[in-house]
Amino acid sequence: MSENDHEQTVTCTITPEQAAERPAAVLATLADRYVSSTEHEDGYTHVFQGTQETVEALATFVANEQRCCGFASYELAIEPPYEQTAFRVSGPEGTKELLGTGFLTALGVEPEE
């Protein structure tokens, strides 16, 4: 990320109505396949079971999130032997709270202290 990226405002632009329309099946798929999370200075890496359904659910999630959270960077890491899929989300200050702990809460996972 460039220095200018860190100056972006962390604001979700989605309305409550749009949030309600998010595919519940995507979050359910991810919740069922959740393995762990690692906190970083600028975000989190969430690890899921490495299934085709996980990859598709994460791609759908990112496609939806980038429309409302344009300040964040999203990365998927899928490496042999494909047993796990890592999803990293990072960005300026405030990203961890919104797309880290908020994401875990949406999955029904208690963030580690």
C-alpha positions as CSV (number, residue, x, y, z in Angstrom):
1,M,0.0,0.0,0.0
2,S,1.2,3.5,-0.6
3,E,1.3,6.3,2.0
4,N,-1.9,7.8,0.5
5,D,-3.7,4.6,1.3
6,H,-3.1,5.1,5.0
7,E,-4.8,8.5,4.8
8,Q,-8.1,7.1,3.6
9,T,-11.1,7.2,5.9
10,V,-12.3,3.9,7.2
11,T,-16.0,4.1,6.5
12,C,-18.4,1.5,5.4
13,T,-20.7,3.1,2.8
14,I,-23.3,0.3,2.8
15,T,-26.8,1.0,4.1
16,P,-28.5,-1.2,6.7
17,E,-30.9,-2.3,3.9
18,Q,-28.0,-3.3,1.6
19,A,-26.3,-5.1,4.5
20,A,-29.4,-7.2,5.1
21,E,-29.3,-8.3,1.5
22,R,-25.8,-9.8,1.8
23,P,-25.9,-13.5,1.1
24,A,-26.3,-15.2,4.4
25,A,-25.2,-18.4,2.7
26,V,-21.8,-16.9,2.1
27,L,-21.2,-16.2,5.8
28,A,-22.7,-19.6,6.8
29,T,-20.3,-21.3,4.4
30,L,-17.3,-19.4,5.8
31,A,-18.4,-20.0,9.4
32,D,-18.6,-23.7,8.9
33,R,-15.0,-23.7,7.4
34,Y,-13.3,-21.3,9.8
35,V,-10.0,-22.4,11.2
36,S,-8.2,-19.5,12.9
37,S,-7.2,-15.8,12.7
38,T,-3.9,-14.0,13.1
39,E,-3.9,-10.3,14.0
40,H,-1.4,-8.0,12.1
41,E,-0.6,-4.3,12.7
42,D,-2.8,-3.3,9.8
43,G,-5.4,-6.1,9.7
44,Y,-6.0,-9.8,10.0
45,T,-5.4,-13.1,8.2
46,H,-8.3,-15.5,8.5
47,V,-7.7,-19.1,7.7
48,F,-10.4,-21.5,6.4
49,Q,-10.5,-25.0,5.2
50,G,-9.3,-25.3,1.7
51,T,-12.4,-26.2,-0.2
52,Q,-13.9,-25.0,-3.5
53,E,-16.9,-23.7,-1.5
54,T,-14.5,-21.6,0.7
55,V,-12.8,-20.0,-2.3
56,E,-16.2,-19.2,-3.9
57,A,-17.6,-17.8,-0.7
58,L,-14.5,-15.6,-0.1
59,A,-14.6,-14.3,-3.7
60,T,-18.3,-13.4,-3.3
61,F,-17.6,-11.8,0.1
62,V,-14.8,-9.7,-1.4
63,A,-16.9,-8.7,-4.4
64,N,-19.5,-7.4,-2.1
65,E,-17.2,-5.7,0.4
66,Q,-15.1,-3.8,-2.1
67,R,-18.2,-1.9,-3.1
68,C,-18.7,-0.5,0.4
69,C,-15.2,-0.7,1.9
70,G,-13.0,0.7,-0.8
71,F,-10.2,1.6,1.7
72,A,-9.3,-2.1,2.4
73,S,-7.0,-4.5,0.6
74,Y,-8.0,-8.1,0.2
75,E,-5.8,-11.0,-0.5
76,L,-6.5,-14.7,-0.9
77,A,-3.7,-17.2,-0.5
78,I,-4.3,-20.7,-2.0
79,E,-1.2,-22.8,-2.0
80,P,-0.5,-26.5,-2.3
81,P,-1.6,-28.9,-0.9
82,Y,-4.7,-26.7,-0.8
83,E,-5.8,-27.8,2.7
84,Q,-6.3,-24.3,3.8
85,T,-7.2,-20.9,2.3
86,A,-5.9,-17.7,3.9
87,F,-7.8,-14.5,3.6
88,R,-6.0,-11.3,4.5
89,V,-7.7,-8.0,4.9
90,S,-5.7,-4.9,5.7
91,G,-5.8,-1.1,5.5
92,P,-5.5,2.1,7.4
93,E,-6.2,2.5,11.1
94,G,-9.7,1.2,11.9
95,T,-9.7,-1.5,9.4
96,K,-8.9,-4.2,12.0
97,E,-12.0,-3.3,14.0
98,L,-14.3,-3.1,11.1
99,L,-13.2,-5.9,8.8
100,G,-11.3,-8.0,11.4
101,T,-13.3,-8.4,14.6
102,G,-16.5,-7.3,12.7
103,F,-15.9,-10.1,10.2
104,L,-15.4,-12.7,13.0
105,T,-18.6,-11.5,14.8
106,A,-20.5,-11.9,11.5
107,L,-19.2,-15.5,11.3
108,G,-20.3,-16.1,14.9
109,V,-16.7,-16.5,16.1
110,E,-15.5,-14.9,19.3
111,P,-12.4,-12.8,18.5
112,E,-9.4,-13.9,20.5
113,E,-8.1,-11.4,23.1
